[in-house]
Amino acid sequence: MMDALQTSTTQKDLLSSVRIRHLTLQDLPALEWDGEYSHFRRLYEDAYRRYRQGLAVLWVAELPGPGIVGQVFIQFTCDRPELANGRDRAYLYSFRVRAEYRGMGLGTRILDVVESDLQQRGFRFVSLNVAKDNWHARKLYERRGYRIVAHEPGIWSYLDENEQLREVNEPAWRMEKRLQPGV
């Protein structure tokens, strides 16, 4: 059993070996996390197309050995300007960290990279939706300065990997953060 000091050292070692980088086409299968998220395959492919068109940026967190252990997508523009308007507001989504790597500061580190990148691109706000029952994620966002600005019904649909329509009903909070000027 590790004591607190050993755990802290192990977490620091882990975080120092994580590489946060842009997603590549070859990474797409790894986003399915051994089949857990294969139903999102088409959504991942669509996000990658938007990335290649300059409408989004896709990030992954990678560890030597295990490979991709986290991801986050940023959309620069969408049909809902209160989420992303292509000028000063971007939308963060599909943010996840593998369960065995949660609580170690990896999510915070990913957000550091993403928010810094958005500032450098001239964005002043970042918005996201977090499921109302995902209080762990909500607490992370609140610690990072995000605040709840609206209720989102969370009703949407998508085609899965078998081209079957899937309906989602996940009530959420819309949260946003004002990014600090200058980098």
Contacts in CASP RR format, 6 or more apart in sequence:
PFRMAT RR
TARGET T0000
AUTHOR 0000-0000-0000
METHOD contacts of the structure
MODEL  1
MMDALQTSTTQKDLLSSVRIRHLTLQDLPALEWDGEYSHFRRLYEDAYRR
YRQGLAVLWVAELPGPGIVGQVFIQFTCDRPELANGRDRAYLYSFRVRAE
YRGMGLGTRILDVVESDLQQRGFRFVSLNVAKDNWHARKLYERRGYRIVA
HEPGIWSYLDENEQLREVNEPAWRMEKRLQPGV
2 10 0 8 1.000
11 104 0 8 1.000
11 105 0 8 1.000
14 63 0 8 1.000
14 101 0 8 1.000
14 104 0 8 1.000
14 106 0 8 1.000
15 104 0 8 1.000
15 105 0 8 1.000
15 106 0 8 1.000
15 109 0 8 1.000
17 63 0 8 1.000
17 64 0 8 1.000
18 61 0 8 1.000
18 62 0 8 1.000
18 63 0 8 1.000
18 69 0 8 1.000
18 106 0 8 1.000
18 109 0 8 1.000
19 61 0 8 1.000
19 62 0 8 1.000
19 63 0 8 1.000
20 59 0 8 1.000
20 60 0 8 1.000
20 61 0 8 1.000
20 62 0 8 1.000
20 109 0 8 1.000
20 110 0 8 1.000
20 113 0 8 1.000
21 59 0 8 1.000
21 60 0 8 1.000
21 62 0 8 1.000
22 51 0 8 1.000
22 57 0 8 1.000
22 58 0 8 1.000
22 59 0 8 1.000
22 60 0 8 1.000
23 31 0 8 1.000
23 48 0 8 1.000
23 51 0 8 1.000
23 58 0 8 1.000
23 59 0 8 1.000
23 60 0 8 1.000
23 71 0 8 1.000
25 48 0 8 1.000
27 60 0 8 1.000
27 68 0 8 1.000
28 41 0 8 1.000
28 44 0 8 1.000
28 45 0 8 1.000
28 48 0 8 1.000
30 60 0 8 1.000
30 67 0 8 1.000
30 68 0 8 1.000
31 37 0 8 1.000
31 40 0 8 1.000
31 44 0 8 1.000
31 60 0 8 1.000
31 68 0 8 1.000
31 71 0 8 1.000
32 38 0 8 1.000
32 40 0 8 1.000
32 41 0 8 1.000
32 44 0 8 1.000
33 98 0 8 1.000
38 161 0 8 1.000
39 160 0 8 1.000
39 161 0 8 1.000
39 166 0 8 1.000
40 94 0 8 1.000
40 158 0 8 1.000
40 160 0 8 1.000
41 160 0 8 1.000
41 161 0 8 1.000
42 158 0 8 1.000
42 159 0 8 1.000
42 160 0 8 1.000
42 161 0 8 1.000
42 163 0 8 1.000
43 94 0 8 1.000
43 158 0 8 1.000
47 56 0 8 1.000
47 58 0 8 1.000
47 73 0 8 1.000
47 75 0 8 1.000
47 94 0 8 1.000
48 58 0 8 1.000
50 56 0 8 1.000
50 75 0 8 1.000
51 57 0 8 1.000
51 58 0 8 1.000
54 76 0 8 1.000
55 75 0 8 1.000
55 76 0 8 1.000
55 77 0 8 1.000
56 73 0 8 1.000
56 74 0 8 1.000
56 75 0 8 1.000
56 76 0 8 1.000
57 73 0 8 1.000
57 74 0 8 1.000
57 76 0 8 1.000
57 117 0 8 1.000
58 71 0 8 1.000
58 72 0 8 1.000
58 73 0 8 1.000
58 74 0 8 1.000
59 71 0 8 1.000
59 72 0 8 1.000
59 73 0 8 1.000
59 74 0 8 1.000
59 110 0 8 1.000
59 113 0 8 1.000
59 114 0 8 1.000
60 68 0 8 1.000
60 70 0 8 1.000
60 71 0 8 1.000
61 68 0 8 1.000
61 69 0 8 1.000
61 70 0 8 1.000
61 71 0 8 1.000
61 97 0 8 1.000
61 106 0 8 1.000
61 107 0 8 1.000
61 109 0 8 1.000
61 110 0 8 1.000
62 68 0 8 1.000
62 69 0 8 1.000
63 69 0 8 1.000
63 101 0 8 1.000
66 98 0 8 1.000
69 97 0 8 1.000
69 98 0 8 1.000
69 101 0 8 1.000
69 106 0 8 1.000
70 96 0 8 1.000
70 97 0 8 1.000
70 98 0 8 1.000
70 101 0 8 1.000
70 106 0 8 1.000
70 110 0 8 1.000
71 94 0 8 1.000
71 95 0 8 1.000
71 96 0 8 1.000
72 92 0 8 1.000
72 93 0 8 1.000
72 94 0 8 1.000
72 95 0 8 1.000
72 96 0 8 1.000
72 110 0 8 1.000
72 111 0 8 1.000
72 114 0 8 1.000
73 92 0 8 1.000
73 93 0 8 1.000
73 94 0 8 1.000
73 95 0 8 1.000
74 90 0 8 1.000
74 91 0 8 1.000
74 92 0 8 1.000
74 93 0 8 1.000
74 114 0 8 1.000
74 117 0 8 1.000
74 118 0 8 1.000
74 126 0 8 1.000
75 83 0 8 1.000
75 84 0 8 1.000
75 90 0 8 1.000
75 91 0 8 1.000
75 93 0 8 1.000
76 84 0 8 1.000
76 86 0 8 1.000
76 90 0 8 1.000
76 123 0 8 1.000
77 84 0 8 1.000
77 85 0 8 1.000
77 86 0 8 1.000
78 84 0 8 1.000
78 91 0 8 1.000
81 89 0 8 1.000
82 89 0 8 1.000
82 127 0 8 1.000
82 174 0 8 1.000
83 89 0 8 1.000
83 91 0 8 1.000
83 127 0 8 1.000
83 174 0 8 1.000
84 90 0 8 1.000
84 91 0 8 1.000
84 127 0 8 1.000
88 122 0 8 1.000
88 123 0 8 1.000
88 124 0 8 1.000
88 125 0 8 1.000
89 123 0 8 1.000
89 124 0 8 1.000
89 125 0 8 1.000
89 126 0 8 1.000
89 127 0 8 1.000
90 118 0 8 1.000
90 121 0 8 1.000
90 123 0 8 1.000
90 125 0 8 1.000
90 126 0 8 1.000
90 127 0 8 1.000
91 126 0 8 1.000
91 127 0 8 1.000
91 128 0 8 1.000
92 114 0 8 1.000
92 126 0 8 1.000
92 127 0 8 1.000
92 128 0 8 1.000
93 128 0 8 1.000
93 129 0 8 1.000
95 107 0 8 1.000
95 110 0 8 1.000
95 128 0 8 1.000
95 137 0 8 1.000
97 106 0 8 1.000
97 107 0 8 1.000
97 110 0 8 1.000
102 136 0 8 1.000
107 140 0 8 1.000
108 140 0 8 1.000
108 143 0 8 1.000
108 144 0 8 1.000
111 140 0 8 1.000
111 144 0 8 1.000
114 126 0 8 1.000
115 126 0 8 1.000
115 144 0 8 1.000
115 177 0 8 1.000
115 179 0 8 1.000
116 183 0 8 1.000
118 126 0 8 1.000
118 179 0 8 1.000
119 179 0 8 1.000
119 180 0 8 1.000
119 181 0 8 1.000
119 182 0 8 1.000
119 183 0 8 1.000
120 183 0 8 1.000
123 179 0 8 1.000
124 178 0 8 1.000
124 179 0 8 1.000
124 181 0 8 1.000
125 176 0 8 1.000
125 177 0 8 1.000
125 178 0 8 1.000
125 179 0 8 1.000
126 176 0 8 1.000
126 177 0 8 1.000
126 179 0 8 1.000
127 149 0 8 1.000
127 174 0 8 1.000
127 175 0 8 1.000
127 176 0 8 1.000
127 177 0 8 1.000
128 141 0 8 1.000
128 146 0 8 1.000
128 174 0 8 1.000
128 175 0 8 1.000
128 176 0 8 1.000
129 152 0 8 1.000
129 154 0 8 1.000
129 172 0 8 1.000
129 173 0 8 1.000
129 174 0 8 1.000
129 175 0 8 1.000
130 137 0 8 1.000
130 138 0 8 1.000
130 141 0 8 1.000
130 172 0 8 1.000
130 173 0 8 1.000
130 175 0 8 1.000
131 137 0 8 1.000
131 170 0 8 1.000
131 171 0 8 1.000
131 172 0 8 1.000
132 171 0 8 1.000
132 172 0 8 1.000
132 173 0 8 1.000
138 173 0 8 1.000
138 175 0 8 1.000
141 175 0 8 1.000
141 177 0 8 1.000
144 177 0 8 1.000
145 177 0 8 1.000
146 175 0 8 1.000
146 176 0 8 1.000
146 177 0 8 1.000
147 175 0 8 1.000
147 176 0 8 1.000
147 177 0 8 1.000
148 173 0 8 1.000
148 174 0 8 1.000
148 175 0 8 1.000
149 174 0 8 1.000
149 175 0 8 1.000
149 176 0 8 1.000
150 173 0 8 1.000
150 174 0 8 1.000
151 171 0 8 1.000
151 172 0 8 1.000
151 173 0 8 1.000
151 174 0 8 1.000
152 171 0 8 1.000
152 172 0 8 1.000
152 173 0 8 1.000
152 174 0 8 1.000
153 171 0 8 1.000
153 172 0 8 1.000
154 168 0 8 1.000
154 169 0 8 1.000
154 170 0 8 1.000
154 171 0 8 1.000
154 172 0 8 1.000
155 167 0 8 1.000
155 168 0 8 1.000
155 169 0 8 1.000
156 168 0 8 1.000
157 165 0 8 1.000
157 166 0 8 1.000
157 167 0 8 1.000
157 168 0 8 1.000
158 165 0 8 1.000
158 166 0 8 1.000
158 168 0 8 1.000
159 165 0 8 1.000
159 166 0 8 1.000
160 166 0 8 1.000
END
